[in-house]
Amino acid sequence: MDELKVGDVVMTMSDSGLTEASEVIAWLHHDVTIATKYLEIEMEDDHSLTVSPDHLIYSQRNMDDEAKFVFAGEVQIGDNLFVNNDGQSQPANITNISSVLRKGAFAPLTSSGTLLVDGVFASCYASTNWDLATVHKAFLPLQIAYDFGIDFGQSEAGISNYANFLLSIQNALTISQNIFY
C-alpha cells in the first residue's frame, strides 16, 4: 500500500460484483512512520485483511442479511467479507480476528471510493458516521480538484487537509444534533 501513488490504477468491485479499475486520486491518510493498532481479519481460503478498526469494510452478518459497509471493529467471527475470486465477488467467512501493531497508515482515495486490499473489498473511508454514498459525495470536490491538477495537501500527520475539513464539519453536525435533539 505504501508504494501506491496518486494516478495509479487499482482494482475494485463494481455494483454488479465484477472487478473493475479505479484510479487513485488522493491520499486521505499517508504516514509511513506512525505505529498504530490494526485488526488482522482472517478468512477461509487463506484470505486476510489488515485494517484499522474504524475503517469501513463491506460485510454480511449471515447469508440471509443484506451486505453493507460497517466499521471493521464491528465485524465478528462468522461474518462474511467479500473477496475477489477470478474477477467476481465472493463471500468469505471470517475465521479469526486479532489485534496487531503495524508501522504506517495508508488510506488512498480512489475515483470509486472503494478498492480491493489484498483481494478483499473495502471502502477508502474511515472515521465517519455518514453512510458510504454520502461520504463519497462529500469527497466530490476533491475528485474535481484532482481532475484540474489541484492538490489540497496534507497535514503534518499525513492526513488530507480536505479530509480534516470534512471531519470538522461532521463533528460540528454531531455536536449540533446532540444539543438540539
PAZA-782590 format. One record per residue (C-alpha): x, y, z; residue in three letters. Coordinates in steps of 0.05 Angstrom, whole numbers, plus 32768, in hexadecimal, padded with zeros to 4 digits. Each point is the difference from the previous one (the first is absolute). Layout:
% PAZA-782590
XYZala/...
***
This chain:
% PAZA-782590
800080008000met/803980308010asp/80197FF97FB9glu/7FC0801A7FE0leu/800280457FE0lys/7FCA80317FECval/7FEF7FEF7FB8gly/800A7FB58009asp/7FC77FD27FEDval/7FE87FCC8032val/7FC97FCC7FFCmet/7FBD80048023thr/7FBC7FDE7FFAmet/7FC7801D7FD7ser/7FB880038018asp/7FF57FC07FD9ser/80387FDC8026gly/80337FFF7FC8leu/8047801C8006thr/800D80437FDFglu/803880348000ala/7FFE803F802Aser/803380378001glu/80238019803Fval/7FEF804A8002ile/801B80148045ala/80197FE78043trp/7FCF80088039leu/80367FE88030his/80497FF17FEFhis/80327FF98038asp/80397FCE7FFBval/801A800D8046thr/7FC47FF9802Eile/7FF87FC08028ala/7FB77FEF800Bthr/7FD17FC98014lys/7FDE7FD97FC8tyr/7FD17FC57FFBleu/80197FC47FDBglu/7FC27FDE7FE5ile/800B7FB97FE6glu/7FCE7FDE7FD2met/7FF77FBB7FE2glu/802B7FF07FC3asp/803C8025801Dasp/7FE480467FF5his/801380358032ser/7FF8804B800Aleu/8027802D802Ethr/7FD7803E800Dval/7FF380368035ser/7FC47FF2802Cpro/7FDE80407FE8asp/80077FF17FB6his/7FC17FF07FD8leu/7FFF7FBA7FE1ile/7FCA7FDA7FDBtyr/7FE37FCB802Eser/7FC57FD18006gln/7FEB7FE58044arg/7FE27FC07FE3asn/7FEA7FE87FBCmet/7FB88019800Basp/801680478011asp/800E80377FCEglu/804A80107FF9ala/801380478015lys/803B802B8013phe/80107FFD804Aval/803B8014802Cphe/80347FC98000ala/7FFE8000804Cgly/7FB77FE87FFCglu/800B7FC07FD9val/80007FBE8023gln/80187FB97FF4ile/7FCC7FDF7FD3gly/7FF080407FDAasp/801180047FB6asn/802D80307FDCleu/800380027FB4phe/803D7FEA7FD9val/80157FFE7FB8asn/7FF97FBA7FE2asn/801480007FB6asp/7FE380457FF4gly/7FC07FF68028gln/7FEB80118046ser/7FF97FC5802Fgln/7FF07FFE804Bpro/80377FE6802Dala/7FF17FEB8047asn/802980228037ile/80257FCB8028thr/802C802B802Easn/800980488016ile/803D80198026ser/802080428012ser/804480107FE4val/802F803B8002leu/801980177FBCarg/802A80397FE7lys/7FDF802F7FCEgly/7FBA801A7FF2ala/7FE680007FB9phe/7FBC80137FE4ala/8000800F7FB6pro/7FC380217FE2leu/7FEA7FE17FBEthr/7FCF801C7FCEser/7FCE7FCB8014ser/800B8008804Bgly/80107FB68006thr/803A7FD07FF2leu/80187FB98008leu/80337FFA8038val/80247FBD7FFBasp/7FC47FE97FD8gly/7FCD80168035val/7FCB80357FEFphe/8005803F802Bala/7FEE80497FFEser/803280387FFFcys/7FDF8020803Ctyr/80087FFC804Cala/7FEB8027803Eser/7FBD80177FE4thr/7FB97FF78017asn/7FE580127FBBtrp/7FE97FC87FD2asp/802E7FEE7FC7leu/7FD880237FC9ala/7FFF80418028thr/80497FFF8012val/80137FF17FB8his/7FD7803C7FE8lys/8021802B8035ala/80437FF07FDFphe/7FE880167FBBleu/802580438006pro/80417FDA800Cleu/7FF27FD67FC2gln/7FF3803F7FD7ile/803F8020801Bala/80277FC37FEAtyr/7FE480077FB9asp/801980487FFFphe/80447FEF801Egly/7FF280218043ile/801C7FE0803Fasp/7FE280138044phe/803E7FE68022gly/80087FDA8042gln/800A80118049ser/80427FEF8023glu/7FDC7FC18019ala/7FF77FEA7FB7gly/7FB5800B7FFFile/7FE080237FC4ser/7FEF8049800Fasn/7FBE7FF57FDDtyr/7FF17FC2802Aala/80108028803Fasn/7FCF80357FE8phe/7FC97FCD7FF6leu/800D7FE18044leu/7FF880448021ser/7FBD80097FDCile/7FEA7FBB8016gln/8015800F8048asn/7FDB80437FFFala/7FC17FDF7FE6leu/80057FC98035thr/800780348037ile/7FC580287FE4ser/7FD57FC27FFDgln/80117FEE8048asn/7FEF80468018ile/7FBD80087FDCphe/7FE47FB98004tyr/
***
